[in-house]
């Protein structure tokens, strides 16, 4: 590997190798539409309970309202986050993080890296934490958060969460001004592909669908369905009569919570949710997240003993 | 006398919290030490992004021994009494002494508190300080239970004197105090040990950390102004930003950067806001043109390439931000040119203001009608006021304000100007949100005043109508601020407005289906108007800051026309001035005496003595003199009141003090002769009438 990465994917691969070397389980993206890497159950649910945890993964993320038909140099409705969650947060987490920047070619002796106050709060997840946005030469390259609460539960022990906005970080490292011009694979490969080769068309298609075409009646119905199913799953007795054992279905329920959250984002992009309704919808998703968290903390994965 | 050095080294402390935290550390520790019996000569606290530091000098080496004696029950007292005494004194019965007292043999407790070493006291005080530190927000980390603003990593707690320095033994949640610190995260990451404050500060500087925030600010300010000056430019002063930036760096390095030509045509406020809010850049102005042409960024890093990479990165980030801003600006101007401000603001009809008060569009229509009505009262052209109100919030739908909400109003001014509307309308767009706080300037241009008043009165009336009044500390719609805004707009412009009338018509524009709370009754009945009472409450707070007592304001609120705040305050000022004079102060006593005697007589007799006193029944010279004085006062007060000349009226009223005092000295009101008594009571009634015509003096205390 040369000192400077040459492509988007090389940056991802270097982050994967770095965090693998630091002992994280390298997970794969969650197979559902989410707004941010935090929604992956490997973060949201695993930040709860007493069991130690260390995971890193790429998470494709969707924010329908940010779609700009692939024209804006920095904004996308579909983008990638790199996510690290370590529980309990190790005392040298800042140094570990700075090591990851070095791994992708950011020399701390040539740049100005700063930890600037940023309190993180997710009203939809009923979660909050304190930390920073990390600046490199005036640009925000990561979020760094010590989780204090998730789904209304105190985090004990506390997890340290790192979130890298991959496109923005990569554009900076690679010196690219427009995301669509960024080399995705090696520029010297037999078939060099840019980010635009892969995503320009999809950005257009999704922007049109998100803003103008998505069937809002259907989306509203799906929201209600997801909400109802989530509650139904959680209200099902923990005892499974077929296997004669306790099976709390926290993850299937949480899938429905993720669905509801994304459907809300789509409805928001379609402009059919008023300012006051917004709060009510966010509250409904938060209620689901809390119910899922309540269920998860009773499971073995959270360190609960039967 | 030893010196004490404390350093609490942590991960990055938010800039906005540092100064306060340093102050709290100093106060909590010194208070704790003093309370435990130590004294000190001086204490100073400092903060950087990664540390809070406290230096105390001339500390006493130990607290003094204290011996306390307490007298207890008599010998032979019930066991319960003796047990209680022992518990209270914290000793056992063996330690009791028996002495002869006046009343016989009595138990005495002698409590000896030996002096304690400073180190023991410091350890206790620092532990309590760290565990109970008043951070605005604090957090846990890892597996620990300690709360700090961000993870606390190490502690220095060092006592030093001529003989040397010693660490105060202390462990807080697994962190053991020592004598070593660390320098700059990247420039000098190694740890070093210290033997006292001077050594500490000097070593920090060698390790690329300037301990004192004011010194960092000075470095930044001097370097930035010099670099700007060297380019023939000037730094735009911003003390808030300077303080913030000083809290983001331990080793400030000032870099002067360029703004791409393509962005220099943006409104200077857009450049400034974008640079300041997002990037913490200072703006650098060309003194000849007033244009903002460069920026200053403050890095926390000295690099081998003299900051070239850092500056290039910052310029790139800024260019991305500003190309967004330019894109928004150009789109907005295109919209305004093609569709006018109405076109830009059309979407407000679909934006909910509050689910019980309709859309922003509904609200704007109400404000426009109200502005038209208020305009004549503040000297504004009704057409312009209505037009201004209609377009004042259009910029909320602009792309620029969507991105930079803090530019609301200001962008409206630019867009209204671009649309070729009257400059008074443009000014109203910018100023109608003002005043936002007690120190914010109040608009004075008539059209701006009309729109600013209408905006706030509609807000207040609306939330009153749906019964969303502020309660206790809860004021989610900032209604107290709105009411204070109305008060300041009215008073500082000397506007004559009957809020009651305006409110009634504002109230009428709110659709019936929205109303759930108190509505304005047709008549001025009891419990009439809690919104007016709310204004009066805010007014009391406002006037109290100007040195006018509550009771004086109450005396004026009780008078007719109390919804005309300018009149009300004029009366209050005159009354305050009058009461500050010797005559005024004593007149109140005379008035109260007259009023008490009269009220008692009226209650006892069941009649009202208001038939007019007759001079022919006056016996005493003082009594006759009072008749003359009241006639003279009447002659002055009535026309003065008609002219709202409260000073003259109240001066005339205060002049009654002498005759009233003389009357009470010479005359017994309750004379045996009923004719005389009735006449005197009727005379007192004249005093009451005259005094109450000026202000309700019964409300005055003392």
Interface residues (C-beta under 8 A of the other chain):
Chain A: X72 X73 X74 X88 X89 X90 X91 X94 X108 X109 X110 X111 X112 X113 X114 X115 X116 X117 X119 X129 X130 X131 X132 X136 X137 X138 X139 X146 X148 X155 X156 X157 X158 X160 X172 X177 X274 X275 X276
Chain B: X11 X12 X14 X15 X16 X49 X137 X138 X139 X140 X141 X142 X143 X149 X150 X151 X153 X186 X248 X249 X279 X281 X297 X299 X300 X301 X303 X304 X305 X307 X309 X310 X312 X313 X314 X316 X317 X318 X320 X323 X324 X351 X352 X354 X355
